[in-house]
Amino acid sequence: MKKPDLADLTAFAAIVAHRSFRKAADELGLSPSTLSHMMRVLEQNMGVRLLHRTTRSVAPTEAGERLVSRLRPLLRDLDSALEDVNEFRDRPSGILRINASEPAARQLLARVVPAFLARYPEMSLDLVTENRLVDIVAGGFDAGVRLGEALPQDMIAVRFGGEVRFVTVAAPAYLAGRRPPQTPDDLKRHECIRLRLPSGKIFRWEFARNGQEIALDVPGALTLDHLGLMAESAAAGLGIAYLPAPVAQPYIDQGKLIRVLEEWCPPIPGLFLYYPGNRHVPLGLRAFIAVLKEVD
């Protein structure tokens, strides 16, 4: 067996983490064809198949799974060693990878990201938006950003951006000729635009008033998996939607949506940047957190 080099092993770990040649290639700055060739050479040199490939997916074989399980801590230790050297620099450099929901990413892009990149020109930021919760460690991310209620356990969390509200909204055209809901229970007699979570479950609408809390599985003929599409559909008069206020506000300002059940929609704890507490915190992440706290 010919001993593989570090670049091949790093590429292999990235492919397994993303379950995709294309996404791994984007992360590594290579073309998918180059990455595929590297894996063929790696398998030839090791004399064992490491990846199951189809036209739509890629997954590790049993041998590949065993290899990557041993590689992950070694690559993390290598990153930590390089970061230790980075501590001697006057300013952080390198790539900071953050996973966030789309609304959270928009909030970061408004003020935090411009200030961070302007202050630390030797840093690059890879901000990945996904509608599903991911394992930031397995995915190779330095940090994640989510609402407080969605935070994974055993993470250090930094709150920013203040409280947020989910609001119940509908278009004037939808409400014309209909009695607007006065209580959450009235939603059972309306068309609601539902949200499907990445797990496949339907998101429950949560309300609270004077100490009373209600969670509903609302009815509706339309189910979507994207908040922006829900706002557009509600503005088109297809039903009532339950959305984060920042997503709904542009449509409210334009008169395309009207709030209903407003007294049942109190603020909740907002966004948190989170990262593993059992790992060395990279200098670039510490710099990002400092900017986050400063401009918040």
C-alpha positions in Angstrom: 0.0 0.0 0.0 1.3 3.4 -0.9 0.9 5.9 1.9 -1.6 8.7 1.0 -0.7 12.3 1.4 -2.5 14.8 3.6 -4.2 16.6 0.7 -5.9 13.3 -0.4 -7.0 12.5 3.1 -8.4 16.0 3.7 -10.3 15.8 0.5 -11.7 12.4 1.4 -12.9 13.7 4.8 -14.6 16.7 3.1 -16.4 14.4 0.6 -17.7 12.2 3.5 -18.8 15.3 5.5 -20.7 16.8 2.7 -21.9 13.5 1.0 -21.2 15.4 -2.2 -18.2 15.8 -4.6 -19.5 19.2 -5.7 -19.9 20.7 -2.2 -16.5 19.3 -1.1 -14.9 20.7 -4.2 -16.4 24.1 -3.5 -15.0 24.0 0.0 -11.5 22.9 -1.1 -11.4 25.2 -4.2 -11.1 22.3 -6.6 -13.1 21.1 -9.5 -15.3 18.0 -8.9 -13.4 16.1 -11.7 -10.1 16.8 -9.9 -11.5 15.6 -6.6 -12.9 12.5 -8.3 -9.5 11.7 -9.8 -7.9 12.2 -6.4 -10.2 9.7 -4.8 -9.6 7.1 -7.5 -5.8 7.5 -7.0 -6.3 7.3 -3.2 -8.3 4.1 -3.5 -5.8 2.6 -5.9 -2.9 3.5 -3.6 -4.7 2.0 -0.5 -6.0 -1.0 -2.4 -9.5 -0.7 -1.0 -12.7 1.0 -2.0 -13.5 3.9 0.3 -16.6 5.5 -1.4 -19.9 4.2 -2.9 -20.7 6.4 -5.8 -24.0 6.8 -7.7 -25.1 9.5 -10.1 -27.0 11.2 -7.2 -25.0 10.5 -4.1 -21.8 9.4 -2.5 -21.3 7.6 0.8 -18.4 5.9 2.6 -18.0 2.1 2.4 -17.4 0.3 5.7 -13.6 0.8 5.1 -14.2 4.4 4.3 -16.3 5.0 7.4 -13.6 3.4 9.6 -10.9 5.6 8.0 -12.8 8.8 8.3 -13.7 8.1 12.0 -10.0 8.0 12.7 -9.2 10.9 10.4 -11.6 13.4 12.0 -9.8 13.8 15.3 -6.4 13.8 13.6 -7.5 16.6 11.2 -9.0 18.6 14.1 -5.8 18.2 16.0 -3.9 19.5 13.0 -6.2 22.5 12.6 -5.7 23.2 16.3 -1.9 23.0 16.0 -2.0 25.4 13.1 -4.3 27.7 15.0 -1.9 27.6 17.9 0.8 29.0 15.6 -1.7 31.6 14.3 -2.0 32.9 17.9 1.5 34.5 17.4 0.2 36.6 14.5 -0.8 40.2 15.2 -4.1 39.6 13.2 -6.1 36.5 12.5 -6.1 35.0 9.0 -7.6 32.0 7.3 -11.2 30.9 6.6 -14.0 31.0 9.2 -16.9 28.7 8.3 -20.4 29.4 9.9 -23.6 27.6 9.3 -26.8 29.6 9.7 -30.5 29.7 8.8 -31.3 32.1 5.9 -32.9 34.8 8.2 -29.9 34.6 10.6 -27.5 35.0 7.7 -29.3 38.1 6.4 -29.1 39.6 9.9 -25.4 39.0 10.1 -24.8 40.4 6.6 -26.6 43.6 7.5 -23.9 44.8 9.9 -21.6 42.2 11.4 -20.1 40.7 8.3 -19.1 44.0 6.7 -17.5 45.2 9.9 -15.6 41.9 10.4 -14.3 41.7 6.9 -13.3 45.4 6.9 -11.4 45.0 10.2 -9.7 41.7 9.3 -8.9 41.7 5.6 -6.8 38.6 5.9 -9.9 36.6 7.0 -12.3 34.9 4.6 -15.9 34.1 5.7 -17.7 31.0 4.4 -21.3 31.5 5.4 -23.5 28.5 4.6 -27.3 28.8 4.8 -29.4 25.7 5.3 -33.0 25.2 6.4 -32.0 22.2 8.5 -30.0 21.8 11.7 -26.6 20.4 11.1 -23.9 18.9 13.2 -21.4 21.8 12.9 -18.5 19.6 14.1 -19.1 16.8 11.6 -19.8 19.4 8.9 -16.5 21.1 9.4 -18.0 24.4 10.7 -16.4 26.7 13.3 -19.8 27.9 14.5 -23.5 27.9 13.8 -26.3 30.5 14.2 -29.8 29.5 15.2 -32.7 30.6 17.4 -32.2 29.8 21.1 -34.9 27.1 21.2 -33.0 25.2 18.4 -29.6 25.2 20.0 -27.8 21.8 20.3 -26.7 20.8 23.8 -23.2 21.1 25.1 -22.5 24.2 23.0 -21.2 27.6 24.1 -23.8 30.2 22.9 -23.4 34.0 22.4 -26.8 35.8 22.1 -27.1 38.7 19.7 -29.7 40.8 17.9 -32.2 41.0 20.7 -35.6 39.3 20.9 -37.6 38.1 17.9 -41.2 37.6 17.2 -43.1 35.2 15.1 -46.2 37.0 13.6 -49.4 35.7 12.0 -50.1 37.4 8.8 -52.5 37.4 5.9 -53.2 39.4 2.7 -56.1 41.9 2.7 -57.5 40.0 -0.3 -57.6 36.8 1.8 -59.3 38.5 4.7 -61.9 40.2 2.5 -65.2 38.5 3.3 -63.7 36.4 6.1 -63.8 37.0 9.8 -60.2 37.5 11.0 -59.2 35.0 13.7 -59.6 36.3 17.2 -58.0 33.4 19.0 -55.5 30.7 17.8 -58.4 28.2 17.9 -60.1 30.2 15.1 -57.3 29.2 12.8 -58.9 25.8 12.4 -61.5 27.5 10.2 -58.9 29.1 8.0 -56.5 28.1 5.2 -53.0 28.2 6.8 -49.7 28.0 4.9 -47.8 25.3 6.7 -44.0 24.9 7.1 -42.4 21.5 6.7 -39.2 21.1 8.7 -36.1 19.3 7.3 -37.0 16.3 9.5 -40.2 16.0 7.6 -42.4 17.1 10.5 -44.9 20.0 10.1 -44.0 23.0 12.2 -46.4 23.7 15.0 -47.6 27.3 15.5 -47.0 28.5 19.1 -48.9 31.3 20.8 -49.0 32.8 24.3 -51.1 35.3 26.1 -51.5 36.1 29.8 -49.7 33.0 30.8 -51.7 30.7 28.5 -49.6 28.8 25.9 -51.0 27.1 22.9 -49.3 25.0 20.2 -51.3 24.1 17.1 -51.1 21.8 14.1 -52.9 24.1 11.8 -54.9 23.0 8.7 -54.0 24.1 5.2 -53.8 22.8 1.7 -50.4 24.4 1.0 -47.2 23.2 2.7 -43.8 24.8 2.0 -40.2 24.4 3.2 -39.0 28.0 2.7 -40.0 31.1 4.8 -39.6 33.4 1.9 -42.0 31.4 -0.3 -44.5 31.3 2.6 -44.4 35.1 2.8 -44.9 35.4 -1.0 -47.8 32.9 -0.9 -49.5 34.7 1.9 -49.1 38.0 0.1 -50.7 36.3 -2.9 -53.8 35.6 -0.8 -53.3 31.8 -0.4 -53.8 31.8 3.3 -52.5 32.8 6.7 -48.8 32.4 7.5 -46.8 32.3 10.7 -43.4 33.9 10.1 -40.5 35.6 11.8 -41.2 39.3 11.9 -38.1 40.3 9.8 -39.4 38.0 7.0 -42.9 39.4 7.1 -42.1 43.1 7.7 -41.2 44.1 4.1 -44.6 42.8 3.0 -46.4 44.5 5.9 -44.7 47.8 5.0 -45.9 47.5 1.4 -49.5 46.8 2.6 -49.4 43.3 1.1 -49.8 41.6 4.5 -51.7 42.4 7.7 -51.0 41.1 11.2 -53.6 39.1 12.9 -53.6 37.6 16.4 -51.0 40.1 17.3 -51.7 40.0 21.0 -51.0 36.2 20.9 -47.5 36.6 19.5 -45.1 37.7 22.2 -41.3 38.1 21.6 -39.0 35.1 22.2 -35.3 34.8 22.8 -33.5 35.6 19.6 -30.5 34.4 17.7 -27.4 32.8 19.2 -24.0 32.1 17.7 -22.8 28.7 19.1 -19.7 26.6 19.0 -18.3 23.5 20.7 -17.1 24.1 24.2 -14.6 21.2 24.2 -12.5 22.5 21.4 -9.9 25.3 21.0 -11.6 28.4 19.8 -9.9 29.7 16.6 -8.5 33.2 16.7 -10.7 34.1 13.7 -13.9 33.0 15.6 -12.9 35.0 18.6 -12.4 38.0 16.4 -15.9 37.5 14.9 -17.5 37.1 18.3 -15.9 40.4 19.4 -17.2 42.2 16.4 -20.6 40.6 16.9 -20.8 41.9 20.5 -19.6 45.3 19.4 -22.0 46.1 16.6 -25.0 44.3 18.1 
